[in-house]
Amino acid sequence: MKKRILFLIESLSGGGAEKVLSTIVRNLDLQRFDVTVCVIVAGGKYDDEVSSQVRLYSLLKNPEAYHGIGKVWYRLKYHLIYDWLSPDWVYKLLIPHNNDVEVAFVEGFATKILSCSSNSKAKKIAWVHCDLKSQPWPIQQGIYKDKAEEEDAYRKYQQVVCVSQQVELVMKNHYGLSNTMTIYNPLDSEEIVQLSKQECPFRVDAAKFNIISVGRLERVKGFDQLISIIWNIREKRNDIHLWIVGEGFQKDALNSLVKEMDMENYVTFTGFMKNPYSLMAQMNLFVCSSRAEGFSLVIAEALLLGLPVVSMNCAGPQELIQLCGVGNLCDSYEDLEQEILKRIETVSSSKVVQFPFDVSAIIPQIEQLFEYQKHVS
């Protein structure tokens, strides 16, 4: 009999964790697993991709599908889920039941809900994608009142899966957990290489030194610092161009910053790209300017495509670059600026020494995790 797997995530928007979940469900052995992905809000970038492979269940439809009185109903139900019902009642009333494995795939709200699961037969797994010590966003957003409440939620899971060993160390040392393990994010290497060969929707001036960075347009990604760095560098090299791929809450602020600095000819915001690889393949350098990272899927993708990588020295990139044997880490934004300048002067490509993140290596680890029986004390 197939094992029934439930993944809970707030949405399948264009973030890295959502992309990873899509990769996982597309590569699981569906002869062995009956998979349901439950989202709080439908309408994400990866909805179609996921629903073409497994069952996709949503508590709220795409907000754009509501009109007139429907918008009022949407807001009421939204507040019911996020504000008025306790997490245990959200689980009891709205989350699909009778699963063998329940996976909270992103820290925060999904993790809090499944920590209240009344399904005593299910193995419960929480996935952690970021360094919650340096980036304690679930507490900052009021999902948990304090660290003790968040820690208590994680203790209700049989397994806490971390996307890097550095993230696992945080969960062990900062939260005092013993139910942790590391499973790296899987990449479909063959698919990425094939997509990189497709026609790019943007015209890239090959005469310039083109730099790319990919991620949510949020403060943690450090794009404000990266734009300032490009402003400084253009005084020495005006043949530089920065491409920023992604969407997020800081979109307007970052666009305003570029205009204020008179950088429109040096910075391009592409928005979300389902296939960023066709653009990455034409770049000279990938830069990760993040203030904190858990794994950095896009660094792994850049390395896979042979793109030189320069990154801020934070948890995930540090471990990833060490494993692959290529790339440079910077301890400050001043160092990052100098490293980018060095790369401009010495154009090169990177060859990955080893690449341990392919789906062929990672998916069997995930399937083995799902097959293990829940430990009963």
N, C-alpha and C positions, 0 to 999 in steps of 0.2 A: 504494500500500500504506500502511496506517495505521502511524503511528509508535507504537512500544510504549513507554509511559511508566511508570516505577516510582516511586512515592512511598514512602519509608520514614519511619515515625514511631513513637515508642514506644507510644502509644495514642491513641485518639480521645476522650479525656476532655473535661471541660467547659472547657478553657482557650481563650484567644484564638487561638493558632496552630492548634489543632485545628478551631476554627470556620472559620478562614480556609481551611484545606485543604478542608473540606466545601463551602464556597462555590466554590472553584476547580473541583473535580471536577464540581460540578453545572452549571457554566457553560462548561466546555470543549466544543469541537466534537468530539463522539464519532464523527463521520463521518471525522475526520482522525486521531484519537488513540485507541489501545487502552490503557486506563488500569488499572493495578493499584495499589491502596493496600495496603501491607504494614505491619501493626502487630506490635509485639513481644507485647503483651498485649491480647486482645479484651475486650469488655464496656464500651467507652466510650460516652459520651453520644451521639456522632454515628455510631456503627456502622451503625445502620439507615438513616440518611440517606445515608451514603456507599455502602453495599452495594446500595441501590435504584438507584444510577446506574452504578457501576463495580464491578470485581472487588475484593473485600476478602479479603485473605489474612492469617492470623494465625499466629505461631509458638507462642503459648500461648492456649488458650481462656480465656474469662472465668473468673477464679478461683472464682466462685460456682458454676460448673458441676461442680467437682470435689468428691467426697465420699469419705470413708474412705481407702482406699489411694491413691485418685486424688489426694488432697491431697499425699501424699508424693511421688508422681510429678511433680506440678506444681512443688513446691519444688526437686526435683532438676533438672528441666529449666530452671527459672528460674536456678538457680545455674550451670548449665552455660552458659547464654547470657551471663549478666552477670559471672560470676566465673572460671569454669574454662577456657572456650575463649578463644583469642585472637580478636580481631576479624576477622582474615582467615579463620579457620576458621568463625566464625559466618556470614560471607558465603558461603563455599564450600558449607557443608552445609545452610544454612537459608533463605537469601534467594533469591527467584525470579530466574532468570537470563534471558539472551537478550533484554534490553531495549535499546532505542535510546537512551533517556535515563534516567538514574538520579538521583533527587532525594532528598537527605537534607533533610527538611522542617523539622527543628528541630535547633538546635545541641546538642552533647553526644554521647550514645551513638549515635544514628542517623548523625550526621556521621562519627564514628570508624569505624563499620562500613563505610560506603560508601567511605570513603577507602582502604579495603583491597580494593576491588573488583578482580577479575581480568578484568573485561569491558573489554578494550581498545578495543572498537568503540563503547562507549556514551559519550555526552556526560554528564559528571558535574556536578551542580549542588548546591550547599549553600545552604540558606535560613537567614538569621540574623534573629531576631526581637527581640533585645535588645542593649543596650549591654554588651558583654562586658568592657569595661575597668572600669566601675563595678559590674558585676554578673557577676563571673567564676565563675559557679556550676559549670560543667563541671570546672574545676580544684578548686574547693572540695569537690565531691562525689567527687573522685578518679577521674573519667573519664579525665582526662589528668594526668600526673605534674607537668607544668609548662607554662608558656606556649609554650615552644619546641616541645613535642610537639603541642600544639593547633595552633600555626601551621603545622607541617609537614603536618598533616592537611588543612588548608584549601588548602595549595599543590597538593594532588593533585586539586583540582577545576578544571574549565575555567572555571566561573563561580561566584561567590559572590554571591547575591542578598540585598540588605539591604532592610529594610522602611521605612527612612527614610534621608535623606542624612546625618544625624548618625551613624546606625549605620554607614553606609558609611565615613565619615571615621575612625571607630574602627578598622574593619577595615584601612583603608589605613595610618593613622598608628601605631596601637598594634601591629598585626600585620605591617605592611610588605607588605601584599598589593596586587597590581595587577589581579587578576582579579575586580574587584568591579563591581556596578551596583546601582541603586536601583529597586525596583518596589514601589509602595505596596500595602498590603493592599486587596483588592477588597471592596466592600459591594454587596449587592443592594438598592438604594434602594427600589425599588417593593415588594419583599417586606417590608422593614422597616416601611414606612409602613402597609401593609395589616395586618401583625401588630399594630401599635400600636393598631389600632381594635378588636381582639378584646376579649372580656370578661376582666378581670383577676381572678386567683384570690385577691387580697388586697383587703381593705377599706381604703381610704385616707381619712383624715379631712381633707377639703378645707379645714377651718378652720385647720389647722396649716400651718407652712412646712415642706414635705417635701423632704428632700435625699436623693439616691440616689448610691451608689457601687457599682461592679461590678468584680469581679476575684477571682482566687484568694485564699483566706484564708492568705496567707503574709506574712512580714515585709516583703518588698520593696514590698508594696502600701500600707504605712503606715496600715493600719486602726486600729492601736493609737493612733497620733497623732490620727487623725480622731475617734475616740471621746472622747479627752481634750478635743479642741477643742469637741465638742458639749457635754461636761460643763461647760466654761467658759461657753459661750454661753447655756446654759439659766439661768444666774444672771441674765442680762439679759433673755432671751426664752424663757419656758417653753413657748411654742407651737411648738416645733421638734421634728421627728422625722427620724431617720436610718434609711434603708433600705440594707442591705448585701446584695448579691446575689452568691452564689458559694459554693464549697466549698473546703476545703483543710486543710492540716496544723495551722493555728492556730485551727481552729474552737473547740475546747474552751477554749483560752487566752483567746480573744476573748470568748466567752460568760461565762467566769469574771470577766473584767475588767468587763464590763457589770454583772454582779451585784454585784461588790465596790463599784462606784461608784453602786449603786442607780439604774441607768439603764434598767431593763427597759421602762419606759413611754416611753422616748425613742429606743430602738434596736430595730430588727427585723432579724433574719437570715432571709432567705428560702430559703437554700440555692440549689442550681443551678436556673435557670429556662431552659427551652428557648426561651420567648418572654418576655424581660424588657421588651420594648417596650411592652406593655400597661400595665406599672407605670411605666416611664419617662415615658410620655405624661401621667401624672397628677402628676408631680413639679414642683417649683418651681426646682430647681437640681441640676446634676450636679457632683460633686466628685471629682477624681482626686488622691489623697493619696500617690501612689507615690513611693518613694525613687529609683526608676529605671524607665524604660520604653523600649521600642523604637519603637513606633508608637502604641499605645493605641487599639485598635479601638473600644472603648466610647465614647471621646470623640468619634470620628467619627460614631458612631451617635447620640449625644446631640445633636450639632450638627445632624445631618440631621433630627431630630425637633423642632428649634427650641428645645431646652432650653439655658438659659444654662449655661456651663461655667466652673468655676474649677479650676485645676490647679497642682500643684507644677511648678516650672520644670526639667524634665528633657528629655532628648534628643527623644523622639518627640512629646510634647505641644507642645513649643515650635514645632517645624516644622509640625505639623498645624494648630495655631491660627493661625499666620501665613498658611498657605495658604488657610484658610477665611475669614480676616478677622474672626473673632469669638472671644471667650473671654478669660480673664485668667490670667496666669501669676504665681506667687508664689515668691520665693526662699527663704522659710523657713516653718516651720509657724506662727510668730507672724503672718506676713503672710497666710497662708492663713486663719487665724481672723478677722483684720480684714476680709478680702475677703468672707468668708461673711456677716459682720455687715452689711456694706454692701449685699450682695445682699438680705438679709432686709428692710432698710429701704427698698430700691428694687426692688420686684418687677417683673420684665420678662421678655421673651422674646428669643431671639436669631434673627437672620436670616442665614443663611450667604451670604457674598458669592459664593463659588464652591465647588463640591464636586467635586474631581478624582478621587474614589475609587470611583466607581460601576463596576460590573462591565463596563459598556459601554466604559469607557476602559481598564481594567486588564487584563481577560482577553486582549484582542488582543496586549498586550505579552508576556504569559506564553506565548501560543501562538507568537508570533514567536521567543521564546527557545528553545522546544522544536524549532522547525523548523530553526534554524541547525545546520549540520553541525559536528561536533567538529573543532576545529583540530588538525591533525597537524603537529608540528614536524619 
